[in-house]
Amino acid sequence: MTDSKTDMKLIPDLLAPTESKPSRDGFGKALVELGEKDPNVWVLTADVSESTRTHWFAEKFPKRFVQIGVAEQNLAGVAAGIAACGKTSFISAYGVFSPGRNWDQIRVSVCYNNLPVKVHASHTGLTVGEDGASHQALEDIALMRSLPNMIVLAPSDAEETRKATLAAAAHPGPVYIRTAREKAPVFTTKDTPFEIGKANVYRDGKDVAIFACGISVYESLKAAAALKSEGIDAAVIDCHTIKPIDRATIVKYAKKCGLLVSVEEHQIDGGLGSAIAEVLCSEQPCLLYRHGVYNRFCESGPGLALLAKYELDAAGIAKHVRLAMKLKK
């Protein structure tokens, strides 16, 4: 999916999605698929089964579903025990609580033992909205990508989340899957490739390359379309895997464009932008402009309105790409 013909062919479809769904829906649907195929798949949650969409699995496979209650540390510990018995465990909660409150148990019980526990965090980022700063998980990528053996995925829509969940189940060790509460355009299809560790180039460009994850991918595509009318040719790369990151694609566009912009619904420290910076400093020095949440707690309000306020919608992303272009010149 990296040749220019494929990229350019995809653009009209990507910018004309047929429906909007929260990415957590893709997670819930994938669990049911997995449960039907593999009797060793177990699912656990912390009193938020409907919110995390794990109730769909619970309805079909109640004997393989465990309701832990409001006890996220225990959630990780029990999942590790089940995984140690030869099962694949999925744990699901809000991102501020898992991994926010059970990072120690994930580190020691799951990652240290390299067990097949898949950590799903719903309600991450700004788009958790009215729940406010206490529930806006904006540090979770930094927490999880620092852990040995942990894979970190931040899929861009419900369909890509479904594929990410299936891929996570096939991976033999721990995986973190980051999803959102807010409905968002489903712009990828069943035919769109998904491979852990390989970014998807959805739009080619020569002036600047936008690397985004999660809901920021579609907003970046809209921003790139607007910038094109101004004479700025922007590539857009869906960096759905933050660890292991696609080093080859980062280096390719660093050489081609000389300017990268990272966009994420996360603190700019420790997230996608930081992971890209680590690649650039060791392999291909290049100007990098990081855009996200700038070392602050944010406000309560409708999710999409918060994206606009903190300039993480298409208009805000386009604004920051223009600023980056000025730095390049």
Contacts in CASP RR format, 6 or more apart in sequence:
PFRMAT RR
TARGET T0000
AUTHOR 0000-0000-0000
METHOD contacts of the structure
MODEL  1
MTDSKTDMKLIPDLLAPTESKPSRDGFGKALVELGEKDPNVWVLTADVSE
STRTHWFAEKFPKRFVQIGVAEQNLAGVAAGIAACGKTSFISAYGVFSPG
RNWDQIRVSVCYNNLPVKVHASHTGLTVGEDGASHQALEDIALMRSLPNM
IVLAPSDAEETRKATLAAAAHPGPVYIRTAREKAPVFTTKDTPFEIGKAN
VYRDGKDVAIFACGISVYESLKAAAALKSEGIDAAVIDCHTIKPIDRATI
VKYAKKCGLLVSVEEHQIDGGLGSAIAEVLCSEQPCLLYRHGVYNRFCES
GPGLALLAKYELDAAGIAKHVRLAMKLKK
1 7 0 8 1.000
1 10 0 8 1.000
1 192 0 8 1.000
1 193 0 8 1.000
1 200 0 8 1.000
1 201 0 8 1.000
1 202 0 8 1.000
2 201 0 8 1.000
2 249 0 8 1.000
4 204 0 8 1.000
7 201 0 8 1.000
7 202 0 8 1.000
7 203 0 8 1.000
7 204 0 8 1.000
8 203 0 8 1.000
8 204 0 8 1.000
10 192 0 8 1.000
10 202 0 8 1.000
10 203 0 8 1.000
11 202 0 8 1.000
11 203 0 8 1.000
11 221 0 8 1.000
11 225 0 8 1.000
13 187 0 8 1.000
13 189 0 8 1.000
14 187 0 8 1.000
14 188 0 8 1.000
14 202 0 8 1.000
14 203 0 8 1.000
14 218 0 8 1.000
14 221 0 8 1.000
15 187 0 8 1.000
15 221 0 8 1.000
15 222 0 8 1.000
15 225 0 8 1.000
17 157 0 8 1.000
17 185 0 8 1.000
17 186 0 8 1.000
17 187 0 8 1.000
17 218 0 8 1.000
18 186 0 8 1.000
19 185 0 8 1.000
19 186 0 8 1.000
20 183 0 8 1.000
20 184 0 8 1.000
20 185 0 8 1.000
20 186 0 8 1.000
21 157 0 8 1.000
21 158 0 8 1.000
21 183 0 8 1.000
21 184 0 8 1.000
21 186 0 8 1.000
22 158 0 8 1.000
22 179 0 8 1.000
22 180 0 8 1.000
22 181 0 8 1.000
22 182 0 8 1.000
22 183 0 8 1.000
22 184 0 8 1.000
23 155 0 8 1.000
23 156 0 8 1.000
23 157 0 8 1.000
23 158 0 8 1.000
23 160 0 8 1.000
23 161 0 8 1.000
23 179 0 8 1.000
23 180 0 8 1.000
23 184 0 8 1.000
23 214 0 8 1.000
23 215 0 8 1.000
24 51 0 8 1.000
24 52 0 8 1.000
24 53 0 8 1.000
24 122 0 8 1.000
24 123 0 8 1.000
24 158 0 8 1.000
24 161 0 8 1.000
24 179 0 8 1.000
24 180 0 8 1.000
24 181 0 8 1.000
25 53 0 8 1.000
25 158 0 8 1.000
25 161 0 8 1.000
26 53 0 8 1.000
26 158 0 8 1.000
26 159 0 8 1.000
26 161 0 8 1.000
26 162 0 8 1.000
26 165 0 8 1.000
26 179 0 8 1.000
27 52 0 8 1.000
27 53 0 8 1.000
27 92 0 8 1.000
27 120 0 8 1.000
27 122 0 8 1.000
27 161 0 8 1.000
27 162 0 8 1.000
27 165 0 8 1.000
27 177 0 8 1.000
27 179 0 8 1.000
28 52 0 8 1.000
28 53 0 8 1.000
28 54 0 8 1.000
28 56 0 8 1.000
28 57 0 8 1.000
28 165 0 8 1.000
29 53 0 8 1.000
29 56 0 8 1.000
29 158 0 8 1.000
29 162 0 8 1.000
30 161 0 8 1.000
30 162 0 8 1.000
30 163 0 8 1.000
30 164 0 8 1.000
30 165 0 8 1.000
30 166 0 8 1.000
30 169 0 8 1.000
31 41 0 8 1.000
31 43 0 8 1.000
31 53 0 8 1.000
31 54 0 8 1.000
31 56 0 8 1.000
31 57 0 8 1.000
31 90 0 8 1.000
31 165 0 8 1.000
32 56 0 8 1.000
32 57 0 8 1.000
32 60 0 8 1.000
33 162 0 8 1.000
33 166 0 8 1.000
34 41 0 8 1.000
34 88 0 8 1.000
34 165 0 8 1.000
34 166 0 8 1.000
34 169 0 8 1.000
35 41 0 8 1.000
35 57 0 8 1.000
35 60 0 8 1.000
35 61 0 8 1.000
35 64 0 8 1.000
36 60 0 8 1.000
38 88 0 8 1.000
38 169 0 8 1.000
39 64 0 8 1.000
40 86 0 8 1.000
40 87 0 8 1.000
40 88 0 8 1.000
41 64 0 8 1.000
41 87 0 8 1.000
41 88 0 8 1.000
41 90 0 8 1.000
41 169 0 8 1.000
42 64 0 8 1.000
42 65 0 8 1.000
42 66 0 8 1.000
42 79 0 8 1.000
42 82 0 8 1.000
42 87 0 8 1.000
42 88 0 8 1.000
42 89 0 8 1.000
42 90 0 8 1.000
43 54 0 8 1.000
43 57 0 8 1.000
43 58 0 8 1.000
43 61 0 8 1.000
43 64 0 8 1.000
43 65 0 8 1.000
43 66 0 8 1.000
43 89 0 8 1.000
43 90 0 8 1.000
43 91 0 8 1.000
43 92 0 8 1.000
44 65 0 8 1.000
44 66 0 8 1.000
44 67 0 8 1.000
44 68 0 8 1.000
44 75 0 8 1.000
44 78 0 8 1.000
44 79 0 8 1.000
44 82 0 8 1.000
44 89 0 8 1.000
44 90 0 8 1.000
44 91 0 8 1.000
44 92 0 8 1.000
45 52 0 8 1.000
45 54 0 8 1.000
45 66 0 8 1.000
45 67 0 8 1.000
45 68 0 8 1.000
45 69 0 8 1.000
45 75 0 8 1.000
45 91 0 8 1.000
45 92 0 8 1.000
45 93 0 8 1.000
46 68 0 8 1.000
46 69 0 8 1.000
46 70 0 8 1.000
46 71 0 8 1.000
46 72 0 8 1.000
46 75 0 8 1.000
46 91 0 8 1.000
46 92 0 8 1.000
46 93 0 8 1.000
46 97 0 8 1.000
46 98 0 8 1.000
47 67 0 8 1.000
47 68 0 8 1.000
47 69 0 8 1.000
47 70 0 8 1.000
48 92 0 8 1.000
48 93 0 8 1.000
48 94 0 8 1.000
48 122 0 8 1.000
49 55 0 8 1.000
49 58 0 8 1.000
49 67 0 8 1.000
49 92 0 8 1.000
51 94 0 8 1.000
51 122 0 8 1.000
51 123 0 8 1.000
51 181 0 8 1.000
52 92 0 8 1.000
52 93 0 8 1.000
52 94 0 8 1.000
52 120 0 8 1.000
52 122 0 8 1.000
53 92 0 8 1.000
53 122 0 8 1.000
54 65 0 8 1.000
54 90 0 8 1.000
54 92 0 8 1.000
57 64 0 8 1.000
57 65 0 8 1.000
58 65 0 8 1.000
58 67 0 8 1.000
66 78 0 8 1.000
66 82 0 8 1.000
68 74 0 8 1.000
68 75 0 8 1.000
68 78 0 8 1.000
69 75 0 8 1.000
72 93 0 8 1.000
72 97 0 8 1.000
72 98 0 8 1.000
72 100 0 8 1.000
72 101 0 8 1.000
72 102 0 8 1.000
73 101 0 8 1.000
73 102 0 8 1.000
73 104 0 8 1.000
73 105 0 8 1.000
75 91 0 8 1.000
75 93 0 8 1.000
75 98 0 8 1.000
75 102 0 8 1.000
76 91 0 8 1.000
76 98 0 8 1.000
76 102 0 8 1.000
76 105 0 8 1.000
76 106 0 8 1.000
76 109 0 8 1.000
76 110 0 8 1.000
76 117 0 8 1.000
76 119 0 8 1.000
77 105 0 8 1.000
77 109 0 8 1.000
77 110 0 8 1.000
79 89 0 8 1.000
79 90 0 8 1.000
79 91 0 8 1.000
79 110 0 8 1.000
79 117 0 8 1.000
80 89 0 8 1.000
80 105 0 8 1.000
80 109 0 8 1.000
80 110 0 8 1.000
80 113 0 8 1.000
80 115 0 8 1.000
80 117 0 8 1.000
81 89 0 8 1.000
81 109 0 8 1.000
81 115 0 8 1.000
82 89 0 8 1.000
83 89 0 8 1.000
83 110 0 8 1.000
83 115 0 8 1.000
83 116 0 8 1.000
83 117 0 8 1.000
84 113 0 8 1.000
84 115 0 8 1.000
86 116 0 8 1.000
87 116 0 8 1.000
88 116 0 8 1.000
88 118 0 8 1.000
88 169 0 8 1.000
89 115 0 8 1.000
89 116 0 8 1.000
89 117 0 8 1.000
89 118 0 8 1.000
90 117 0 8 1.000
90 118 0 8 1.000
90 120 0 8 1.000
90 165 0 8 1.000
90 169 0 8 1.000
91 98 0 8 1.000
91 117 0 8 1.000
91 118 0 8 1.000
91 119 0 8 1.000
91 120 0 8 1.000
92 98 0 8 1.000
92 120 0 8 1.000
92 121 0 8 1.000
92 122 0 8 1.000
93 120 0 8 1.000
93 121 0 8 1.000
93 122 0 8 1.000
94 121 0 8 1.000
94 122 0 8 1.000
94 123 0 8 1.000
94 128 0 8 1.000
94 135 0 8 1.000
94 137 0 8 1.000
95 121 0 8 1.000
95 122 0 8 1.000
95 123 0 8 1.000
95 124 0 8 1.000
95 137 0 8 1.000
95 140 0 8 1.000
95 178 0 8 1.000
96 123 0 8 1.000
96 134 0 8 1.000
96 135 0 8 1.000
96 136 0 8 1.000
96 137 0 8 1.000
96 140 0 8 1.000
98 106 0 8 1.000
98 119 0 8 1.000
98 121 0 8 1.000
99 106 0 8 1.000
99 119 0 8 1.000
99 121 0 8 1.000
99 140 0 8 1.000
99 143 0 8 1.000
99 144 0 8 1.000
99 176 0 8 1.000
100 137 0 8 1.000
100 139 0 8 1.000
100 140 0 8 1.000
100 143 0 8 1.000
103 143 0 8 1.000
106 117 0 8 1.000
106 119 0 8 1.000
106 144 0 8 1.000
106 147 0 8 1.000
106 150 0 8 1.000
106 174 0 8 1.000
107 147 0 8 1.000
109 115 0 8 1.000
110 117 0 8 1.000
110 119 0 8 1.000
110 174 0 8 1.000
111 147 0 8 1.000
111 148 0 8 1.000
111 149 0 8 1.000
111 150 0 8 1.000
111 174 0 8 1.000
112 148 0 8 1.000
114 149 0 8 1.000
114 172 0 8 1.000
114 173 0 8 1.000
114 174 0 8 1.000
115 173 0 8 1.000
115 174 0 8 1.000
116 171 0 8 1.000
116 172 0 8 1.000
116 173 0 8 1.000
116 174 0 8 1.000
117 173 0 8 1.000
117 174 0 8 1.000
118 165 0 8 1.000
118 168 0 8 1.000
118 169 0 8 1.000
118 174 0 8 1.000
118 175 0 8 1.000
118 176 0 8 1.000
118 177 0 8 1.000
119 144 0 8 1.000
119 174 0 8 1.000
119 175 0 8 1.000
119 176 0 8 1.000
119 177 0 8 1.000
120 165 0 8 1.000
120 177 0 8 1.000
120 179 0 8 1.000
121 137 0 8 1.000
121 140 0 8 1.000
121 176 0 8 1.000
121 177 0 8 1.000
121 178 0 8 1.000
121 179 0 8 1.000
122 179 0 8 1.000
122 180 0 8 1.000
122 181 0 8 1.000
123 131 0 8 1.000
123 135 0 8 1.000
123 137 0 8 1.000
123 180 0 8 1.000
123 181 0 8 1.000
124 136 0 8 1.000
124 137 0 8 1.000
124 138 0 8 1.000
124 140 0 8 1.000
124 178 0 8 1.000
124 179 0 8 1.000
124 180 0 8 1.000
124 265 0 8 1.000
125 136 0 8 1.000
125 137 0 8 1.000
125 138 0 8 1.000
125 180 0 8 1.000
125 265 0 8 1.000
125 266 0 8 1.000
126 136 0 8 1.000
126 138 0 8 1.000
126 265 0 8 1.000
126 293 0 8 1.000
126 298 0 8 1.000
126 303 0 8 1.000
126 306 0 8 1.000
126 307 0 8 1.000
126 310 0 8 1.000
126 312 0 8 1.000
127 180 0 8 1.000
127 181 0 8 1.000
127 182 0 8 1.000
127 184 0 8 1.000
127 215 0 8 1.000
127 265 0 8 1.000
127 303 0 8 1.000
127 304 0 8 1.000
127 306 0 8 1.000
127 307 0 8 1.000
128 135 0 8 1.000
128 136 0 8 1.000
128 137 0 8 1.000
128 180 0 8 1.000
128 181 0 8 1.000
128 182 0 8 1.000
128 303 0 8 1.000
129 136 0 8 1.000
129 181 0 8 1.000
129 182 0 8 1.000
129 300 0 8 1.000
129 301 0 8 1.000
129 302 0 8 1.000
129 303 0 8 1.000
129 306 0 8 1.000
130 300 0 8 1.000
130 301 0 8 1.000
130 302 0 8 1.000
130 303 0 8 1.000
131 300 0 8 1.000
132 298 0 8 1.000
132 299 0 8 1.000
132 300 0 8 1.000
132 301 0 8 1.000
133 297 0 8 1.000
133 298 0 8 1.000
133 299 0 8 1.000
133 300 0 8 1.000
136 297 0 8 1.000
136 298 0 8 1.000
138 265 0 8 1.000
138 266 0 8 1.000
138 267 0 8 1.000
138 293 0 8 1.000
138 298 0 8 1.000
139 266 0 8 1.000
139 267 0 8 1.000
140 176 0 8 1.000
140 178 0 8 1.000
140 266 0 8 1.000
141 152 0 8 1.000
141 154 0 8 1.000
141 178 0 8 1.000
141 242 0 8 1.000
141 264 0 8 1.000
141 266 0 8 1.000
141 270 0 8 1.000
141 271 0 8 1.000
141 272 0 8 1.000
142 266 0 8 1.000
142 267 0 8 1.000
142 269 0 8 1.000
142 270 0 8 1.000
142 271 0 8 1.000
142 274 0 8 1.000
144 150 0 8 1.000
144 152 0 8 1.000
144 176 0 8 1.000
144 243 0 8 1.000
145 152 0 8 1.000
145 242 0 8 1.000
145 243 0 8 1.000
145 270 0 8 1.000
145 271 0 8 1.000
145 275 0 8 1.000
147 174 0 8 1.000
149 173 0 8 1.000
149 174 0 8 1.000
150 174 0 8 1.000
150 175 0 8 1.000
150 176 0 8 1.000
150 243 0 8 1.000
151 168 0 8 1.000
151 171 0 8 1.000
151 173 0 8 1.000
151 174 0 8 1.000
151 175 0 8 1.000
151 176 0 8 1.000
151 196 0 8 1.000
151 241 0 8 1.000
151 243 0 8 1.000
151 244 0 8 1.000
152 175 0 8 1.000
152 176 0 8 1.000
152 178 0 8 1.000
152 241 0 8 1.000
152 242 0 8 1.000
152 243 0 8 1.000
153 164 0 8 1.000
153 167 0 8 1.000
153 168 0 8 1.000
153 175 0 8 1.000
153 176 0 8 1.000
153 177 0 8 1.000
153 178 0 8 1.000
153 196 0 8 1.000
153 240 0 8 1.000
153 241 0 8 1.000
153 242 0 8 1.000
154 178 0 8 1.000
154 213 0 8 1.000
154 214 0 8 1.000
154 239 0 8 1.000
154 240 0 8 1.000
154 242 0 8 1.000
154 264 0 8 1.000
154 272 0 8 1.000
155 161 0 8 1.000
155 163 0 8 1.000
155 164 0 8 1.000
155 177 0 8 1.000
155 178 0 8 1.000
155 179 0 8 1.000
155 194 0 8 1.000
155 214 0 8 1.000
155 240 0 8 1.000
156 187 0 8 1.000
156 188 0 8 1.000
156 212 0 8 1.000
156 213 0 8 1.000
156 214 0 8 1.000
156 215 0 8 1.000
156 216 0 8 1.000
156 217 0 8 1.000
156 218 0 8 1.000
156 238 0 8 1.000
156 240 0 8 1.000
157 184 0 8 1.000
157 185 0 8 1.000
157 186 0 8 1.000
157 187 0 8 1.000
157 188 0 8 1.000
157 214 0 8 1.000
157 217 0 8 1.000
157 218 0 8 1.000
158 184 0 8 1.000
158 186 0 8 1.000
159 186 0 8 1.000
159 188 0 8 1.000
159 189 0 8 1.000
159 190 0 8 1.000
159 192 0 8 1.000
160 188 0 8 1.000
160 192 0 8 1.000
160 194 0 8 1.000
160 238 0 8 1.000
160 240 0 8 1.000
161 177 0 8 1.000
161 179 0 8 1.000
163 192 0 8 1.000
163 194 0 8 1.000
164 177 0 8 1.000
164 194 0 8 1.000
164 240 0 8 1.000
165 177 0 8 1.000
167 194 0 8 1.000
167 195 0 8 1.000
167 196 0 8 1.000
168 175 0 8 1.000
168 177 0 8 1.000
168 196 0 8 1.000
171 196 0 8 1.000
178 214 0 8 1.000
180 214 0 8 1.000
180 215 0 8 1.000
180 265 0 8 1.000
182 215 0 8 1.000
182 303 0 8 1.000
182 304 0 8 1.000
184 215 0 8 1.000
184 218 0 8 1.000
185 218 0 8 1.000
187 218 0 8 1.000
187 221 0 8 1.000
192 200 0 8 1.000
193 200 0 8 1.000
194 200 0 8 1.000
194 240 0 8 1.000
196 241 0 8 1.000
196 244 0 8 1.000
197 241 0 8 1.000
197 244 0 8 1.000
197 245 0 8 1.000
197 246 0 8 1.000
198 241 0 8 1.000
198 246 0 8 1.000
198 249 0 8 1.000
199 211 0 8 1.000
199 237 0 8 1.000
199 238 0 8 1.000
199 239 0 8 1.000
199 240 0 8 1.000
199 241 0 8 1.000
199 245 0 8 1.000
199 246 0 8 1.000
199 249 0 8 1.000
200 237 0 8 1.000
200 238 0 8 1.000
200 240 0 8 1.000
201 235 0 8 1.000
201 236 0 8 1.000
201 237 0 8 1.000
201 238 0 8 1.000
201 249 0 8 1.000
202 217 0 8 1.000
202 221 0 8 1.000
202 236 0 8 1.000
202 237 0 8 1.000
202 238 0 8 1.000
203 221 0 8 1.000
203 224 0 8 1.000
203 234 0 8 1.000
203 235 0 8 1.000
203 236 0 8 1.000
204 235 0 8 1.000
205 233 0 8 1.000
205 234 0 8 1.000
205 235 0 8 1.000
205 256 0 8 1.000
205 257 0 8 1.000
206 233 0 8 1.000
206 235 0 8 1.000
206 256 0 8 1.000
206 257 0 8 1.000
207 231 0 8 1.000
207 232 0 8 1.000
207 233 0 8 1.000
207 234 0 8 1.000
207 257 0 8 1.000
207 259 0 8 1.000
207 325 0 8 1.000
208 232 0 8 1.000
208 233 0 8 1.000
208 234 0 8 1.000
208 235 0 8 1.000
208 257 0 8 1.000
208 258 0 8 1.000
208 259 0 8 1.000
208 260 0 8 1.000
208 261 0 8 1.000
208 321 0 8 1.000
208 324 0 8 1.000
208 325 0 8 1.000
208 328 0 8 1.000
209 234 0 8 1.000
209 235 0 8 1.000
209 236 0 8 1.000
209 237 0 8 1.000
209 253 0 8 1.000
209 254 0 8 1.000
209 256 0 8 1.000
209 257 0 8 1.000
209 259 0 8 1.000
209 260 0 8 1.000
209 261 0 8 1.000
210 220 0 8 1.000
210 223 0 8 1.000
210 224 0 8 1.000
210 234 0 8 1.000
210 235 0 8 1.000
210 236 0 8 1.000
210 237 0 8 1.000
210 260 0 8 1.000
210 261 0 8 1.000
210 262 0 8 1.000
210 263 0 8 1.000
210 317 0 8 1.000
210 321 0 8 1.000
211 237 0 8 1.000
211 239 0 8 1.000
211 250 0 8 1.000
211 253 0 8 1.000
211 260 0 8 1.000
211 261 0 8 1.000
211 262 0 8 1.000
211 263 0 8 1.000
211 272 0 8 1.000
211 273 0 8 1.000
211 276 0 8 1.000
212 219 0 8 1.000
212 220 0 8 1.000
212 236 0 8 1.000
212 237 0 8 1.000
212 238 0 8 1.000
212 239 0 8 1.000
212 262 0 8 1.000
212 263 0 8 1.000
212 264 0 8 1.000
212 272 0 8 1.000
213 238 0 8 1.000
213 239 0 8 1.000
213 240 0 8 1.000
213 242 0 8 1.000
213 263 0 8 1.000
213 264 0 8 1.000
213 272 0 8 1.000
214 240 0 8 1.000
214 264 0 8 1.000
214 265 0 8 1.000
215 265 0 8 1.000
215 307 0 8 1.000
216 263 0 8 1.000
216 264 0 8 1.000
216 265 0 8 1.000
216 312 0 8 1.000
216 317 0 8 1.000
217 236 0 8 1.000
217 238 0 8 1.000
217 240 0 8 1.000
219 263 0 8 1.000
219 307 0 8 1.000
219 312 0 8 1.000
219 313 0 8 1.000
219 314 0 8 1.000
219 317 0 8 1.000
220 236 0 8 1.000
220 263 0 8 1.000
220 314 0 8 1.000
220 317 0 8 1.000
221 236 0 8 1.000
222 314 0 8 1.000
223 234 0 8 1.000
223 314 0 8 1.000
223 315 0 8 1.000
223 316 0 8 1.000
223 317 0 8 1.000
223 318 0 8 1.000
223 321 0 8 1.000
224 234 0 8 1.000
224 235 0 8 1.000
224 236 0 8 1.000
226 314 0 8 1.000
226 315 0 8 1.000
226 318 0 8 1.000
227 233 0 8 1.000
227 234 0 8 1.000
227 318 0 8 1.000
227 321 0 8 1.000
227 322 0 8 1.000
228 234 0 8 1.000
230 322 0 8 1.000
232 321 0 8 1.000
232 322 0 8 1.000
232 325 0 8 1.000
234 321 0 8 1.000
235 253 0 8 1.000
235 256 0 8 1.000
235 257 0 8 1.000
237 249 0 8 1.000
237 253 0 8 1.000
239 245 0 8 1.000
239 246 0 8 1.000
239 272 0 8 1.000
239 276 0 8 1.000
242 271 0 8 1.000
242 272 0 8 1.000
242 275 0 8 1.000
243 275 0 8 1.000
245 275 0 8 1.000
245 276 0 8 1.000
245 279 0 8 1.000
247 279 0 8 1.000
247 283 0 8 1.000
250 260 0 8 1.000
250 276 0 8 1.000
250 279 0 8 1.000
250 280 0 8 1.000
250 283 0 8 1.000
250 284 0 8 1.000
251 279 0 8 1.000
251 283 0 8 1.000
251 284 0 8 1.000
253 260 0 8 1.000
254 260 0 8 1.000
254 280 0 8 1.000
254 284 0 8 1.000
254 285 0 8 1.000
254 286 0 8 1.000
255 284 0 8 1.000
255 286 0 8 1.000
258 286 0 8 1.000
258 287 0 8 1.000
258 328 0 8 1.000
259 286 0 8 1.000
259 287 0 8 1.000
259 288 0 8 1.000
259 289 0 8 1.000
259 324 0 8 1.000
259 325 0 8 1.000
259 327 0 8 1.000
259 328 0 8 1.000
260 276 0 8 1.000
260 280 0 8 1.000
260 286 0 8 1.000
260 287 0 8 1.000
260 288 0 8 1.000
260 289 0 8 1.000
261 288 0 8 1.000
261 289 0 8 1.000
261 290 0 8 1.000
261 291 0 8 1.000
261 320 0 8 1.000
261 321 0 8 1.000
261 324 0 8 1.000
262 268 0 8 1.000
262 272 0 8 1.000
262 273 0 8 1.000
262 276 0 8 1.000
262 288 0 8 1.000
262 289 0 8 1.000
262 290 0 8 1.000
262 291 0 8 1.000
262 292 0 8 1.000
263 272 0 8 1.000
263 291 0 8 1.000
263 292 0 8 1.000
263 312 0 8 1.000
263 317 0 8 1.000
263 320 0 8 1.000
264 271 0 8 1.000
264 272 0 8 1.000
264 273 0 8 1.000
264 291 0 8 1.000
264 292 0 8 1.000
265 292 0 8 1.000
265 293 0 8 1.000
265 307 0 8 1.000
265 312 0 8 1.000
266 272 0 8 1.000
266 292 0 8 1.000
266 293 0 8 1.000
267 292 0 8 1.000
267 293 0 8 1.000
267 294 0 8 1.000
267 295 0 8 1.000
268 274 0 8 1.000
268 290 0 8 1.000
268 291 0 8 1.000
268 292 0 8 1.000
268 293 0 8 1.000
268 294 0 8 1.000
268 295 0 8 1.000
269 295 0 8 1.000
273 288 0 8 1.000
273 290 0 8 1.000
274 290 0 8 1.000
276 288 0 8 1.000
277 288 0 8 1.000
277 290 0 8 1.000
280 286 0 8 1.000
280 288 0 8 1.000
287 324 0 8 1.000
287 327 0 8 1.000
287 328 0 8 1.000
289 320 0 8 1.000
289 321 0 8 1.000
289 323 0 8 1.000
289 324 0 8 1.000
289 327 0 8 1.000
291 311 0 8 1.000
291 312 0 8 1.000
291 317 0 8 1.000
291 320 0 8 1.000
292 310 0 8 1.000
292 312 0 8 1.000
293 310 0 8 1.000
293 312 0 8 1.000
298 306 0 8 1.000
298 310 0 8 1.000
299 306 0 8 1.000
299 309 0 8 1.000
304 313 0 8 1.000
307 313 0 8 1.000
308 315 0 8 1.000
308 316 0 8 1.000
311 317 0 8 1.000
311 319 0 8 1.000
311 320 0 8 1.000
END
